[in-house]
Amino acid sequence: MHQIRTEAIIPATPDQVWAVLADFARYSEWNPLNLEVRGEAKLGTRARMAFRNLAGQGVIRQTVRIVAAEPGRELAWSGHVPLLFAGRHGFLLTPHAAGTHVLHTELLGGLLPATWSKAKIARDFVPAYEAVNVALAQRFADLAV
């Protein structure tokens, strides 16, 4: 199993960060990885997601299940393709003096991720997750204008 782990400080309260993360309908406006989400950020619900294929070309479409949805604290979803892939993508929010500390993670398992090296994860995946963090911070700069 692989873990992707990135962190950022966002200049907004945890409730404000949660509101942007939970507003799936607007992901296409700012999120460079999760390009489209149809559904609600409510525990146990399903959402249709389109995201960039970081292991190849194009877009992957998948139905995910919301596995954590605690306003101001945590949002996470999981998806899988039997045997080939299982992932849990999440955002953990904690108050910070400068706003909100965002721990942005993904746990990857299955036959496909088992073929990926740590170097591949660092090269192909981590920058995309960091780009989401930057875009999230930029979202607040854009909303403040």
Backbone bond lengths (Angstrom), bond angles and torsions (degrees), N, CA, C in turn:
res aa  C-N    CA-C-N  psi(-1)  N-CA   C-N-CA  omega(-1)  CA-C   N-CA-C  phi
1 M - - - 1.451 - - 1.526 108.81 -
2 H 1.311 116.28 137.89 1.463 122.46 177.22 1.527 109.26 -106.92
3 Q 1.334 115.03 151.47 1.457 119.91 173.11 1.522 108.80 -126.34
4 I 1.313 115.01 132.56 1.460 122.28 170.50 1.520 105.47 -103.19
5 R 1.321 115.50 132.21 1.464 119.52 -176.85 1.527 108.14 -141.20
6 T 1.327 115.51 116.90 1.463 120.84 175.21 1.519 107.91 -129.06
7 E 1.316 115.56 158.74 1.463 120.60 -178.64 1.519 109.63 -138.33
8 A 1.318 115.01 152.40 1.465 120.92 177.43 1.519 109.26 -154.50
9 I 1.303 115.01 155.33 1.463 121.74 170.51 1.524 106.12 -107.72
10 I 1.316 115.46 121.13 1.461 121.63 -178.71 1.524 108.18 -106.34
11 P 1.325 118.45 129.84 1.466 121.46 -176.87 1.528 112.35 -78.58
12 A 1.328 114.99 64.63 1.467 121.99 179.38 1.526 107.06 -160.53
13 T 1.309 116.78 163.73 1.467 120.29 179.43 1.529 110.11 -73.49
14 P 1.334 117.27 159.34 1.463 118.79 175.59 1.527 113.30 -56.18
15 D 1.314 117.95 -37.19 1.471 119.71 178.01 1.526 111.50 -65.53
16 Q 1.320 117.39 -37.78 1.461 120.47 178.19 1.529 111.19 -68.56
17 V 1.324 116.93 -41.16 1.464 120.79 177.89 1.529 109.44 -64.20
18 W 1.328 115.78 -44.71 1.470 120.04 177.75 1.530 110.57 -56.15
19 A 1.331 116.54 -44.32 1.466 120.57 -177.30 1.530 111.22 -59.19
20 V 1.330 117.48 -39.70 1.465 120.30 178.65 1.529 110.01 -70.96
21 L 1.332 117.27 -44.34 1.464 120.26 -179.30 1.525 112.00 -64.79
22 A 1.315 116.94 -35.07 1.467 121.19 -177.24 1.522 113.11 -83.18
23 D 1.321 117.75 -9.41 1.463 122.12 -179.97 1.532 109.25 -87.24
24 F 1.321 115.19 72.12 1.461 121.71 -175.70 1.522 112.70 -56.02
25 A 1.311 117.81 -34.28 1.462 121.15 -176.69 1.527 112.48 -61.47
26 R 1.328 117.69 -21.37 1.465 121.32 -176.93 1.538 113.48 -103.71
27 Y 1.324 118.18 3.99 1.464 119.63 -179.55 1.518 112.42 -55.25
28 S 1.313 117.41 -36.76 1.466 120.04 -178.45 1.532 112.07 -62.89
29 E 1.329 117.75 -19.05 1.463 121.93 -179.52 1.528 112.51 -79.40
30 W 1.330 117.75 -22.31 1.459 117.71 -173.03 1.527 115.25 -142.54
31 N 1.311 120.08 -24.06 1.458 121.57 -169.44 1.541 110.62 -89.03
32 P 1.342 118.02 115.73 1.470 120.13 -177.76 1.529 114.26 -80.21
33 L 1.320 118.47 -5.34 1.462 121.79 -179.15 1.525 111.84 -110.85
34 N 1.320 116.16 -54.11 1.463 122.05 178.67 1.522 106.55 -92.63
35 L 1.322 115.83 93.50 1.457 122.24 -166.99 1.521 113.98 -75.55
36 E 1.322 115.96 -29.06 1.464 120.31 -178.69 1.520 108.66 -156.23
37 V 1.328 115.34 137.12 1.467 120.20 176.13 1.522 107.60 -137.95
38 R 1.323 115.35 129.92 1.464 121.42 175.81 1.518 107.36 -119.50
39 G 1.311 114.88 115.60 1.449 121.03 -178.15 1.512 109.22 150.22
40 E 1.316 115.37 -171.55 1.461 120.82 -178.98 1.511 110.52 -120.98
41 A 1.316 115.96 148.72 1.457 122.46 178.24 1.532 109.21 -83.85
42 K 1.321 115.15 67.09 1.469 121.71 179.46 1.516 108.66 -127.09
43 L 1.309 115.90 135.12 1.456 122.46 -176.87 1.528 111.46 -51.24
44 G 1.329 115.34 129.76 1.451 121.65 175.77 1.513 115.71 87.22
45 T 1.331 117.74 -10.50 1.462 119.52 -179.56 1.526 110.42 -81.77
46 R 1.315 114.71 165.46 1.467 121.09 175.95 1.521 108.75 -105.56
47 A 1.318 114.82 148.83 1.463 120.80 177.47 1.523 108.43 -136.75
48 R 1.324 115.62 139.93 1.467 121.30 175.17 1.522 107.40 -87.64
49 M 1.318 116.46 127.01 1.451 120.69 -174.71 1.523 110.66 -128.03
50 A 1.317 114.92 142.89 1.459 121.86 170.50 1.518 106.53 -120.32
51 F 1.327 116.48 126.09 1.455 119.80 -179.65 1.518 110.48 -137.73
52 R 1.332 114.36 155.48 1.465 120.31 178.77 1.515 109.68 -61.47
53 N 1.304 116.86 137.79 1.458 121.93 176.20 1.525 107.99 -82.37
54 L 1.319 116.30 103.38 1.461 120.51 -177.06 1.522 112.54 -79.33
55 A 1.321 116.99 -14.29 1.460 120.95 179.74 1.521 111.61 -95.27
56 G 1.330 117.21 -0.97 1.455 121.11 -178.24 1.513 109.58 -168.67
57 Q 1.308 116.07 -144.23 1.458 121.94 -178.53 1.522 110.64 -106.26
58 G 1.326 115.31 159.40 1.450 120.85 170.07 1.516 114.60 86.18
59 V 1.324 113.45 -159.16 1.457 122.82 -174.77 1.525 108.69 -123.10
60 I 1.309 115.66 140.97 1.459 121.56 175.24 1.518 107.52 -106.59
61 R 1.314 116.09 133.88 1.463 121.47 175.85 1.523 107.30 -111.83
62 Q 1.329 114.60 132.03 1.455 119.10 -176.65 1.522 109.32 -153.04
63 T 1.317 115.71 147.39 1.456 120.54 171.35 1.526 107.21 -91.80
64 V 1.323 115.76 126.17 1.460 121.77 -179.61 1.528 108.95 -114.06
65 R 1.308 115.54 162.31 1.463 121.15 175.66 1.533 108.15 -111.11
66 I 1.314 115.90 134.52 1.466 120.64 176.91 1.531 107.04 -76.11
67 V 1.344 116.20 117.17 1.463 121.23 -174.67 1.530 112.83 -108.45
68 A 1.323 117.46 -9.39 1.465 122.59 173.37 1.517 107.27 -150.54
69 A 1.313 116.53 129.07 1.467 121.13 179.75 1.517 108.32 -151.63
70 E 1.313 114.65 76.85 1.460 120.94 -179.68 1.530 107.75 -113.83
71 P 1.340 117.28 103.49 1.463 120.14 -176.00 1.528 112.84 -50.03
72 G 1.338 114.84 133.28 1.447 121.52 179.55 1.514 114.35 76.37
73 R 1.335 117.67 1.20 1.466 120.09 -174.93 1.532 114.38 -132.56
74 E 1.335 118.14 -52.62 1.461 119.23 -173.95 1.524 111.60 -156.01
75 L 1.334 114.86 142.15 1.456 122.99 171.48 1.518 107.02 -137.46
76 A 1.331 116.79 129.96 1.459 120.35 178.20 1.511 110.33 -151.86
77 W 1.343 115.41 151.68 1.456 120.78 175.20 1.518 108.48 -137.49
78 S 1.308 114.73 157.86 1.458 119.64 176.63 1.518 109.14 -131.59
79 G 1.314 113.76 149.97 1.448 120.88 177.58 1.511 109.30 -147.56
80 H 1.307 115.47 160.27 1.466 118.47 178.84 1.526 111.54 -157.18
81 V 1.305 113.62 156.60 1.453 124.01 167.68 1.526 103.25 -121.86
82 P 1.327 117.81 115.27 1.467 119.72 -172.27 1.531 113.69 -43.12
83 L 1.308 114.57 129.61 1.464 126.48 -178.71 1.518 113.98 69.12
84 L 1.317 118.58 -39.93 1.457 120.86 -173.41 1.522 114.39 -76.15
85 F 1.334 116.41 -41.19 1.464 118.45 -170.97 1.524 110.55 -155.43
86 A 1.322 115.06 139.99 1.465 122.07 169.53 1.522 106.71 -143.08
87 G 1.322 116.39 134.04 1.457 119.84 -179.70 1.515 111.74 -142.95
88 R 1.323 114.67 148.24 1.472 122.08 173.13 1.521 107.08 -127.97
89 H 1.329 116.48 110.91 1.459 123.97 -176.50 1.528 107.63 -103.63
90 G 1.331 117.51 129.23 1.454 117.66 -176.14 1.511 115.32 -149.92
91 F 1.317 112.85 161.44 1.463 123.61 176.33 1.521 107.20 -128.65
92 L 1.321 117.28 121.18 1.457 122.78 175.48 1.529 107.26 -109.76
93 L 1.320 116.68 124.59 1.464 122.50 -174.51 1.519 110.20 -109.90
94 T 1.329 116.48 129.59 1.468 120.52 174.96 1.529 108.68 -134.05
95 P 1.334 116.19 142.24 1.464 119.08 178.59 1.527 110.97 -59.19
96 H 1.315 115.33 146.32 1.465 122.75 179.24 1.517 107.11 -143.12
97 A 1.310 117.12 153.32 1.472 120.72 -178.42 1.534 111.67 -55.43
98 A 1.330 117.39 -33.17 1.463 120.91 -178.50 1.523 112.74 -95.66
99 G 1.333 117.33 7.45 1.468 120.50 -179.89 1.514 111.61 140.28
100 T 1.335 116.10 -107.60 1.464 121.39 -177.86 1.519 110.12 -134.56
101 H 1.324 115.36 130.66 1.459 120.84 171.27 1.522 106.62 -84.56
102 V 1.327 116.39 124.19 1.464 122.35 178.79 1.519 108.33 -110.06
103 L 1.318 115.47 119.40 1.455 121.89 171.35 1.523 105.99 -99.98
104 H 1.320 115.58 112.52 1.469 123.04 -173.96 1.527 107.03 -110.45
105 T 1.327 116.39 115.69 1.462 120.12 -171.72 1.520 112.65 -133.61
106 E 1.320 113.68 164.14 1.457 120.67 167.34 1.521 107.66 -149.57
107 L 1.317 115.25 135.29 1.454 122.56 170.80 1.520 106.60 -102.89
108 L 1.321 117.02 127.75 1.456 122.65 -176.33 1.524 109.84 -120.21
109 G 1.319 116.65 127.98 1.453 121.23 177.03 1.511 110.30 -139.69
110 G 1.304 115.64 175.68 1.463 121.78 -179.77 1.515 111.38 108.46
111 L 1.324 115.51 176.34 1.462 121.02 -175.93 1.529 112.95 -64.85
112 L 1.324 118.08 -40.04 1.463 120.42 -178.79 1.533 111.85 -65.44
113 P 1.337 119.58 -54.38 1.464 118.86 178.60 1.533 113.52 -61.11
114 A 1.330 117.22 -25.51 1.460 119.83 178.55 1.530 111.47 -62.91
115 T 1.331 117.23 -21.67 1.464 120.71 179.97 1.530 112.26 -87.07
116 W 1.327 117.73 -7.68 1.457 121.23 -177.42 1.521 110.61 -89.62
117 S 1.310 116.23 138.49 1.461 121.19 176.53 1.528 110.09 -85.33
118 K 1.320 115.21 164.33 1.472 119.54 174.74 1.521 110.15 -62.12
119 A 1.320 116.49 -34.69 1.469 120.30 178.00 1.529 111.08 -64.15
120 K 1.337 117.35 -41.19 1.468 121.18 177.67 1.528 110.05 -63.05
121 I 1.326 117.16 -44.25 1.470 121.08 178.61 1.530 109.22 -59.10
122 A 1.329 116.61 -47.10 1.468 121.15 -178.99 1.524 111.29 -63.90
123 R 1.317 117.36 -37.82 1.468 121.66 -176.30 1.523 112.63 -80.28
124 D 1.345 117.55 -43.88 1.461 121.00 -169.86 1.521 114.71 -100.19
125 F 1.318 117.82 -24.15 1.460 120.74 -173.16 1.528 112.72 -107.63
126 V 1.335 117.29 -50.77 1.467 119.95 -174.71 1.531 112.30 -55.40
127 P 1.344 120.19 -44.85 1.470 118.69 178.72 1.532 113.50 -59.51
128 A 1.315 117.82 -34.00 1.469 120.49 178.82 1.525 111.01 -67.90
129 Y 1.322 117.40 -37.50 1.463 120.97 178.02 1.524 110.26 -71.16
130 E 1.312 116.11 -38.33 1.473 119.35 175.49 1.528 110.56 -64.86
131 A 1.324 117.57 -35.53 1.467 121.00 177.33 1.528 111.03 -63.99
132 V 1.328 117.38 -35.97 1.469 120.35 175.21 1.523 109.27 -62.91
133 N 1.325 117.44 -42.74 1.465 120.82 179.63 1.525 111.13 -61.24
134 V 1.321 116.13 -44.48 1.471 121.01 178.33 1.528 109.89 -63.07
135 A 1.314 116.91 -44.13 1.468 120.81 -179.95 1.526 111.29 -64.80
136 L 1.326 116.95 -36.02 1.468 120.59 176.97 1.523 110.23 -63.51
137 A 1.330 117.41 -46.10 1.471 120.40 177.02 1.521 110.45 -62.42
138 Q 1.333 117.18 -41.10 1.467 121.09 179.21 1.516 111.26 -64.59
139 R 1.321 116.34 -31.85 1.470 120.70 178.51 1.524 110.02 -58.18
140 F 1.325 116.59 -40.86 1.471 119.40 178.86 1.517 111.60 -71.41
141 A 1.307 117.58 -34.89 1.478 120.17 175.47 1.527 109.16 -64.00
142 D 1.347 116.91 -42.39 1.464 121.20 179.85 1.528 111.45 -66.17
143 L 1.335 116.95 -39.65 1.464 120.78 -179.44 1.511 112.17 -69.74
144 A 1.346 116.88 -25.28 1.463 121.06 -178.77 1.524 112.34 -77.28
145 V 1.317 116.90 -18.20 1.482 120.79 -177.46 1.497 110.99 -75.45
